[in-house]
Amino acid sequence: MLTALTLLALLIWCGMIVFHGRYWQAGPILPPAPVGLRLPAVDIVVPARDEAESIGAAIGSLTRQVLPGGAAVRVFLVDDGSSDGTAGIARRAAEGAPNPLTVITGADKPADWSGKLWAVRQGVAATSADLILLTDADIAHEPDHLARLVAKAEGGRYDMVSEMVLLNCESIAERALVPAFVYFFQLLYPFAKVDDPKSKVGGAAGGTVLIRRSALDRIGGIEVMRGALIDDVTLGRAVKKSGGRTWLGHTTRARSIRLYPHFADIWAMIARSAYVQLGFSPLNLLGTILGMLLVWLLPPAAAIFGHGAARAFGLIAWVLMAGSYVPSIRRYHLSPLWGIFLPLIALFYMAATVGSAVNHMRGRSVMWKNRVYVEGGS
């Protein structure tokens, strides 16, 4: 029985690595915008709630974006009930910058909207450009980042271009778990499949989403996902389902400023949306647990404690597992030896997912920025 299960795990690993959209790659990455290219104007929308620690760097970088040809860039910050001086810090960060900043004081949130999406909705309503960049208040951008995004959208006639930004990876907790967050995200939404018009897989990475107004109008605007907790993926799926062309990749030109110094911080980040991803379904949770036990934990267990063919199959599967993780950890300039510990890392993510389900079953709502969220509104 053990030999058969370990062989099954090995076959699954072979299938994922060969046929699952090259999810393990640390790319694609956008090149610089071609010299001499004239690009259209862009409006940028930034929702923010109590982001005093990061908003200065984020707005300072956005108001200093440069588009070839001198096209206009405008930044709209929606202050969603902040109590820490977020708006004032943003205004000071934009002083002397070439791109204007407009601060919008957010209106009271309707009951069926998530706070972030209600803020985004208000920001989008203030824009007029055909291209809109949706980005977060905790991300700093290099001056040429926007130009790369727009050049990709214009050159490839994409309706939406999105990127996974570099996440902070300095503390021991971040080094152990942050590259795996990106790895598992790509496993769920292989970038090559998101980019393939023939594939039904849709997705986006919320830190950087450049979208055409026509594509947003075609799906019914931000309103169609008003209560979504995983809003980036919901948006990407909606755009692709409507017939839009989407592109998802990595970037080295934008970085998250948000810190996750402790394991508990990353646990909370995972638990906030893991059970949402499973559709609040106990059956999906059970399937996920059984699948992770088979694919992630059985191979190293068989390699260490098994005998004969079971040990051989387990060892080969473990090597494939570790090897598939190397591009992700090298992207963060970490030792490839971290790949050996991917089963333990997966166990942490599985436990946090179970914790997410337990919180939901006990009636503990999702909390973010002192606001309670539930799927479909808050």
PADO-969671 format. One record per residue (C-alpha): residue number from 1; x, y, z. Coordinates in nm, 3 decimals. Last residue first. Layout:
BEGIN
SITE, NUM, X, Y, Z
...
This chain:
BEGIN
SITE, 378, -1.861, 4.326, 0.547
SITE, 377, -1.968, 4.210, 0.203
SITE, 376, -2.016, 3.900, -0.009
SITE, 375, -1.755, 3.695, 0.176
SITE, 374, -1.728, 3.828, 0.530
SITE, 373, -1.504, 4.104, 0.655
SITE, 372, -1.468, 4.277, 0.992
SITE, 371, -1.267, 4.600, 1.002
SITE, 370, -0.985, 4.688, 1.239
SITE, 369, -0.733, 4.703, 0.952
SITE, 368, -0.820, 4.348, 0.846
SITE, 367, -1.032, 4.095, 1.035
SITE, 366, -1.194, 3.782, 0.890
SITE, 365, -1.485, 3.674, 1.108
SITE, 364, -1.463, 3.431, 1.397
SITE, 363, -1.785, 3.232, 1.383
SITE, 362, -1.635, 2.915, 1.524
SITE, 361, -1.665, 2.745, 1.186
SITE, 360, -1.487, 3.037, 1.021
SITE, 359, -1.200, 3.034, 1.268
SITE, 358, -1.170, 2.656, 1.230
SITE, 357, -1.151, 2.691, 0.852
SITE, 356, -0.870, 2.949, 0.873
SITE, 355, -0.688, 2.731, 1.124
SITE, 354, -0.712, 2.440, 0.881
SITE, 353, -0.555, 2.665, 0.619
SITE, 352, -0.287, 2.769, 0.867
SITE, 351, -0.210, 2.401, 0.932
SITE, 350, -0.182, 2.332, 0.559
SITE, 349, 0.049, 2.630, 0.513
SITE, 348, 0.273, 2.510, 0.797
SITE, 347, 0.274, 2.156, 0.654
SITE, 346, 0.375, 2.297, 0.316
SITE, 345, 0.674, 2.461, 0.483
SITE, 344, 0.763, 2.129, 0.643
SITE, 343, 0.742, 1.956, 0.303
SITE, 342, 0.943, 2.243, 0.142
SITE, 341, 1.234, 2.185, 0.381
SITE, 340, 1.468, 2.032, 0.124
SITE, 339, 1.401, 2.327, -0.106
SITE, 338, 1.561, 2.560, 0.148
SITE, 337, 1.890, 2.402, 0.042
SITE, 336, 1.868, 2.613, -0.275
SITE, 335, 2.012, 2.897, -0.063
SITE, 334, 1.827, 3.227, -0.078
SITE, 333, 1.860, 3.512, -0.325
SITE, 332, 1.486, 3.587, -0.325
SITE, 331, 1.447, 3.478, -0.687
SITE, 330, 1.670, 3.186, -0.589
SITE, 329, 1.394, 3.068, -0.356
SITE, 328, 1.133, 3.063, -0.630
SITE, 327, 1.359, 2.908, -0.894
SITE, 326, 1.463, 2.634, -0.643
SITE, 325, 1.112, 2.519, -0.550
SITE, 324, 1.072, 2.273, -0.838
SITE, 323, 1.402, 2.114, -0.738
SITE, 322, 1.282, 2.047, -0.384
SITE, 321, 0.967, 1.873, -0.508
SITE, 320, 1.154, 1.677, -0.773
SITE, 319, 1.405, 1.563, -0.508
SITE, 318, 1.121, 1.467, -0.273
SITE, 317, 0.951, 1.269, -0.551
SITE, 316, 1.276, 1.082, -0.621
SITE, 315, 1.323, 1.007, -0.251
SITE, 314, 0.967, 0.886, -0.206
SITE, 313, 0.986, 0.657, -0.508
SITE, 312, 1.313, 0.508, -0.382
SITE, 311, 1.186, 0.466, -0.025
SITE, 310, 0.866, 0.300, -0.146
SITE, 309, 1.065, 0.077, -0.382
SITE, 308, 1.276, -0.069, -0.101
SITE, 307, 1.207, 0.057, 0.249
SITE, 306, 1.029, 0.349, 0.409
SITE, 305, 1.124, 0.568, 0.705
SITE, 304, 1.324, 0.853, 0.555
SITE, 303, 1.227, 0.842, 0.187
SITE, 302, 0.873, 0.731, 0.273
SITE, 301, 0.827, 1.026, 0.510
SITE, 300, 0.984, 1.261, 0.255
SITE, 299, 0.740, 1.141, -0.016
SITE, 298, 0.430, 1.121, 0.212
SITE, 297, 0.435, 1.485, 0.322
SITE, 296, 0.387, 1.694, 0.010
SITE, 295, 0.181, 1.493, -0.239
SITE, 294, -0.015, 1.252, -0.020
SITE, 293, -0.057, 1.465, 0.291
SITE, 292, -0.127, 1.769, 0.074
SITE, 291, -0.398, 1.586, -0.118
SITE, 290, -0.562, 1.454, 0.198
SITE, 289, -0.566, 1.801, 0.354
SITE, 288, -0.695, 1.966, 0.036
SITE, 287, -0.967, 1.706, -0.009
SITE, 286, -1.081, 1.757, 0.349
SITE, 285, -1.089, 2.135, 0.302
SITE, 284, -1.280, 2.101, -0.024
SITE, 283, -1.531, 1.881, 0.155
SITE, 282, -1.557, 2.129, 0.443
SITE, 281, -1.644, 2.401, 0.187
SITE, 280, -1.596, 2.769, 0.274
SITE, 279, -1.527, 2.822, -0.098
SITE, 278, -1.179, 2.675, -0.065
SITE, 277, -1.019, 3.011, -0.144
SITE, 276, -1.230, 3.163, 0.134
SITE, 275, -1.082, 2.901, 0.364
SITE, 274, -0.734, 3.033, 0.284
SITE, 273, -0.824, 3.404, 0.300
SITE, 272, -0.731, 3.547, 0.640
SITE, 271, -0.563, 3.225, 0.753
SITE, 270, -0.270, 3.288, 0.520
SITE, 269, -0.203, 3.643, 0.646
SITE, 268, -0.259, 3.537, 1.007
SITE, 267, -0.004, 3.254, 0.974
SITE, 266, 0.236, 3.499, 0.812
SITE, 265, 0.214, 3.732, 1.110
SITE, 264, 0.237, 3.441, 1.355
SITE, 263, 0.565, 3.330, 1.196
SITE, 262, 0.709, 3.668, 1.290
SITE, 261, 0.865, 3.959, 1.100
SITE, 260, 0.599, 3.988, 0.828
SITE, 259, 0.683, 4.332, 0.692
SITE, 258, 0.487, 4.536, 0.439
SITE, 257, 0.707, 4.736, 0.203
SITE, 256, 0.617, 4.528, -0.101
SITE, 255, 0.855, 4.575, -0.393
SITE, 254, 0.817, 4.692, -0.749
SITE, 253, 1.068, 4.687, -1.036
SITE, 252, 1.185, 4.324, -1.008
SITE, 251, 0.859, 4.200, -1.153
SITE, 250, 0.686, 3.868, -1.201
SITE, 249, 0.420, 3.769, -1.451
SITE, 248, 0.052, 3.775, -1.537
SITE, 247, -0.097, 3.865, -1.875
SITE, 246, -0.465, 3.890, -1.966
SITE, 245, -0.658, 3.912, -2.292
SITE, 244, -1.028, 3.982, -2.242
SITE, 243, -1.303, 3.745, -2.352
SITE, 242, -1.544, 3.815, -2.066
SITE, 241, -1.413, 3.508, -1.882
SITE, 240, -1.063, 3.657, -1.894
SITE, 239, -1.171, 3.985, -1.736
SITE, 238, -1.383, 3.809, -1.472
SITE, 237, -1.106, 3.565, -1.379
SITE, 236, -0.854, 3.845, -1.336
SITE, 235, -1.094, 4.046, -1.121
SITE, 234, -1.174, 3.752, -0.893
SITE, 233, -0.803, 3.672, -0.864
SITE, 232, -0.730, 4.027, -0.751
SITE, 231, -1.033, 4.053, -0.523
SITE, 230, -0.968, 3.758, -0.294
SITE, 229, -1.213, 3.890, -0.032
SITE, 228, -1.489, 3.955, -0.285
SITE, 227, -1.782, 4.166, -0.166
SITE, 226, -1.800, 4.420, -0.447
SITE, 225, -1.695, 4.177, -0.719
SITE, 224, -1.946, 4.282, -0.985
SITE, 223, -1.942, 4.642, -0.862
SITE, 222, -1.581, 4.696, -0.970
SITE, 221, -1.712, 4.746, -1.321
SITE, 220, -1.966, 4.541, -1.514
SITE, 219, -1.731, 4.295, -1.684
SITE, 218, -1.726, 4.499, -2.005
SITE, 217, -1.676, 4.827, -1.819
SITE, 216, -1.354, 4.700, -1.664
SITE, 215, -1.233, 4.576, -2.001
SITE, 214, -1.314, 4.911, -2.165
SITE, 213, -1.136, 5.094, -1.883
SITE, 212, -0.823, 4.899, -1.962
SITE, 211, -0.649, 4.734, -1.669
SITE, 210, -0.306, 4.759, -1.509
SITE, 209, -0.300, 4.545, -1.194
SITE, 208, -0.002, 4.561, -0.958
SITE, 207, -0.028, 4.462, -0.593
SITE, 206, -0.335, 4.250, -0.656
SITE, 205, -0.168, 3.964, -0.840
SITE, 204, -0.402, 3.843, -1.113
SITE, 203, -0.596, 3.535, -1.209
SITE, 202, -0.770, 3.335, -1.477
SITE, 201, -0.735, 2.970, -1.575
SITE, 200, -0.972, 2.886, -1.862
SITE, 199, -0.683, 2.817, -2.098
SITE, 198, -0.703, 2.892, -2.470
SITE, 197, -0.618, 3.261, -2.419
SITE, 196, -0.288, 3.156, -2.253
SITE, 195, -0.151, 3.421, -2.015
SITE, 194, -0.331, 3.277, -1.711
SITE, 193, -0.207, 2.934, -1.818
SITE, 192, 0.156, 3.050, -1.839
SITE, 191, 0.119, 3.224, -1.502
SITE, 190, 0.013, 2.905, -1.328
SITE, 189, -0.269, 3.004, -1.091
SITE, 188, -0.287, 2.755, -0.802
SITE, 187, 0.075, 2.642, -0.835
SITE, 186, 0.178, 3.002, -0.899
SITE, 185, 0.020, 3.106, -0.571
SITE, 184, 0.190, 2.811, -0.402
SITE, 183, 0.533, 2.929, -0.520
SITE, 182, 0.464, 3.292, -0.428
SITE, 181, 0.366, 3.193, -0.075
SITE, 180, 0.660, 2.952, -0.069
SITE, 179, 0.899, 3.242, -0.129
SITE, 178, 0.744, 3.408, 0.180
SITE, 177, 0.765, 3.111, 0.420
SITE, 176, 1.115, 3.033, 0.547
SITE, 175, 1.283, 3.357, 0.444
SITE, 174, 0.991, 3.557, 0.582
SITE, 173, 0.994, 3.375, 0.916
SITE, 172, 1.373, 3.414, 0.942
SITE, 171, 1.334, 3.786, 0.882
SITE, 170, 1.448, 3.940, 0.553
SITE, 169, 1.209, 3.852, 0.271
SITE, 168, 0.982, 4.145, 0.185
SITE, 167, 0.775, 4.058, -0.118
SITE, 166, 0.885, 4.125, -0.474
SITE, 165, 0.583, 4.215, -0.684
SITE, 164, 0.367, 3.957, -0.860
SITE, 163, 0.263, 4.132, -1.177
SITE, 162, -0.055, 4.216, -1.366
SITE, 161, -0.140, 4.321, -1.721
SITE, 160, -0.506, 4.348, -1.820
SITE, 159, -0.681, 4.410, -2.150
SITE, 158, -0.372, 4.313, -2.346
SITE, 157, -0.303, 4.449, -2.692
SITE, 156, 0.045, 4.293, -2.683
SITE, 155, 0.241, 4.611, -2.748
SITE, 154, -0.005, 4.835, -2.565
SITE, 153, -0.037, 4.624, -2.252
SITE, 152, 0.333, 4.538, -2.242
SITE, 151, 0.437, 4.901, -2.298
SITE, 150, 0.195, 5.008, -2.025
SITE, 149, 0.344, 4.768, -1.771
SITE, 148, 0.703, 4.857, -1.856
SITE, 147, 0.627, 5.230, -1.842
SITE, 146, 0.466, 5.188, -1.499
SITE, 145, 0.783, 5.032, -1.360
SITE, 144, 1.026, 5.290, -1.496
SITE, 143, 1.052, 5.503, -1.180
SITE, 142, 1.092, 5.198, -0.948
SITE, 141, 0.775, 5.124, -0.753
SITE, 140, 0.712, 5.100, -0.378
SITE, 139, 0.420, 4.887, -0.258
SITE, 138, 0.232, 4.920, 0.072
SITE, 137, -0.058, 5.137, -0.045
SITE, 136, -0.167, 4.884, -0.303
SITE, 135, -0.203, 4.914, -0.679
SITE, 134, -0.474, 4.949, -0.941
SITE, 133, -0.335, 5.105, -1.257
SITE, 132, -0.598, 5.243, -1.493
SITE, 131, -0.559, 5.274, -1.870
SITE, 130, -0.828, 5.455, -2.070
SITE, 129, -0.776, 5.770, -1.866
SITE, 128, -1.074, 5.939, -1.697
SITE, 127, -1.041, 5.866, -1.327
SITE, 126, -1.260, 5.982, -1.037
SITE, 125, -1.498, 5.685, -1.057
SITE, 124, -1.197, 5.452, -1.042
SITE, 123, -1.103, 5.598, -0.704
SITE, 122, -1.451, 5.556, -0.562
SITE, 121, -1.468, 5.193, -0.677
SITE, 120, -1.122, 5.126, -0.535
SITE, 119, -1.237, 5.252, -0.195
SITE, 118, -1.545, 5.030, -0.210
SITE, 117, -1.316, 4.746, -0.315
SITE, 116, -1.094, 4.793, -0.011
SITE, 115, -1.380, 4.814, 0.237
SITE, 114, -1.563, 4.507, 0.113
SITE, 113, -1.908, 4.600, -0.014
SITE, 112, -2.252, 4.466, 0.085
SITE, 111, -2.302, 4.698, 0.383
SITE, 110, -2.233, 5.018, 0.192
SITE, 109, -1.911, 5.194, 0.298
SITE, 108, -1.923, 5.551, 0.420
SITE, 107, -1.753, 5.784, 0.174
SITE, 106, -1.378, 5.784, 0.123
SITE, 105, -1.189, 6.109, 0.138
SITE, 104, -1.025, 6.141, -0.201
SITE, 103, -0.665, 6.262, -0.219
SITE, 102, -0.556, 6.376, -0.565
SITE, 101, -0.185, 6.351, -0.641
SITE, 100, -0.027, 6.519, -0.942
SITE, 99, 0.268, 6.364, -1.129
SITE, 98, 0.590, 6.567, -1.152
SITE, 97, 0.673, 6.537, -0.780
SITE, 96, 0.755, 6.853, -0.581
SITE, 95, 0.535, 6.750, -0.290
SITE, 94, 0.398, 6.399, -0.340
SITE, 93, 0.541, 6.258, -0.016
SITE, 92, 0.390, 6.546, 0.179
SITE, 91, 0.045, 6.471, 0.041
SITE, 90, 0.080, 6.102, 0.122
SITE, 89, 0.180, 6.174, 0.482
SITE, 88, -0.125, 6.396, 0.520
SITE, 87, -0.358, 6.130, 0.380
SITE, 86, -0.225, 5.852, 0.605
SITE, 85, -0.261, 6.056, 0.924
SITE, 84, -0.316, 5.758, 1.153
SITE, 83, -0.696, 5.738, 1.176
SITE, 82, -0.768, 5.625, 0.820
SITE, 81, -1.131, 5.613, 0.708
SITE, 80, -1.065, 5.480, 0.359
SITE, 79, -0.836, 5.748, 0.217
SITE, 78, -0.869, 5.701, -0.158
SITE, 77, -0.544, 5.808, -0.325
SITE, 76, -0.573, 5.909, -0.690
SITE, 75, -0.247, 5.942, -0.884
SITE, 74, -0.226, 6.105, -1.226
SITE, 73, 0.019, 6.018, -1.503
SITE, 72, 0.017, 6.223, -1.823
SITE, 71, 0.207, 6.108, -2.129
SITE, 70, 0.556, 6.256, -2.170
SITE, 69, 0.661, 6.053, -2.472
SITE, 68, 0.804, 5.774, -2.260
SITE, 67, 0.614, 5.746, -1.930
SITE, 66, 0.781, 5.852, -1.605
SITE, 65, 0.668, 5.750, -1.257
SITE, 64, 0.750, 6.007, -0.988
SITE, 63, 0.403, 6.038, -0.834
SITE, 62, 0.398, 5.661, -0.796
SITE, 61, 0.728, 5.639, -0.606
SITE, 60, 0.640, 5.908, -0.353
SITE, 59, 0.294, 5.759, -0.316
SITE, 58, 0.431, 5.418, -0.216
SITE, 57, 0.721, 5.544, -0.004
SITE, 56, 0.496, 5.781, 0.189
SITE, 55, 0.213, 5.530, 0.220
SITE, 54, 0.420, 5.266, 0.399
SITE, 53, 0.416, 5.331, 0.773
SITE, 52, 0.110, 5.557, 0.769
SITE, 51, -0.108, 5.292, 0.602
SITE, 50, -0.419, 5.330, 0.817
SITE, 49, -0.662, 5.254, 0.534
SITE, 48, -0.548, 5.311, 0.177
SITE, 47, -0.691, 5.251, -0.169
SITE, 46, -0.449, 5.354, -0.448
SITE, 45, -0.581, 5.430, -0.797
SITE, 44, -0.341, 5.529, -1.076
SITE, 43, -0.453, 5.708, -1.394
SITE, 42, -0.251, 5.642, -1.708
SITE, 41, -0.192, 5.845, -2.023
SITE, 40, -0.094, 5.673, -2.345
SITE, 39, 0.257, 5.560, -2.445
SITE, 38, 0.494, 5.689, -2.710
SITE, 37, 0.785, 5.452, -2.772
SITE, 36, 1.118, 5.619, -2.840
SITE, 35, 1.321, 5.359, -2.652
SITE, 34, 1.133, 5.033, -2.598
SITE, 33, 0.989, 4.989, -2.246
SITE, 32, 1.224, 4.790, -2.024
SITE, 31, 1.171, 4.412, -2.018
SITE, 30, 0.881, 4.246, -1.831
SITE, 29, 0.961, 3.937, -1.626
SITE, 28, 0.821, 3.591, -1.703
SITE, 27, 0.917, 3.443, -1.467
SITE, 26, 1.043, 3.256, -1.163
SITE, 25, 0.937, 2.920, -1.312
SITE, 24, 0.769, 2.657, -1.093
SITE, 23, 0.425, 2.696, -1.248
SITE, 22, 0.554, 2.561, -1.580
SITE, 21, 0.188, 2.542, -1.691
SITE, 20, 0.103, 2.221, -1.511
SITE, 19, 0.218, 1.960, -1.764
SITE, 18, 0.581, 1.873, -1.694
SITE, 17, 0.630, 1.969, -1.329
SITE, 16, 0.277, 1.885, -1.223
SITE, 15, 0.270, 1.550, -1.403
SITE, 14, 0.604, 1.435, -1.265
SITE, 13, 0.492, 1.536, -0.917
SITE, 12, 0.165, 1.347, -0.956
SITE, 11, 0.355, 1.040, -1.076
SITE, 10, 0.576, 1.054, -0.767
SITE, 9, 0.275, 1.085, -0.537
SITE, 8, 0.115, 0.785, -0.707
SITE, 7, 0.437, 0.587, -0.663
SITE, 6, 0.433, 0.678, -0.294
SITE, 5, 0.074, 0.558, -0.265
SITE, 4, 0.152, 0.228, -0.438
SITE, 3, 0.464, 0.166, -0.227
SITE, 2, 0.277, 0.244, 0.094
SITE, 1, 0.000, 0.000, 0.000
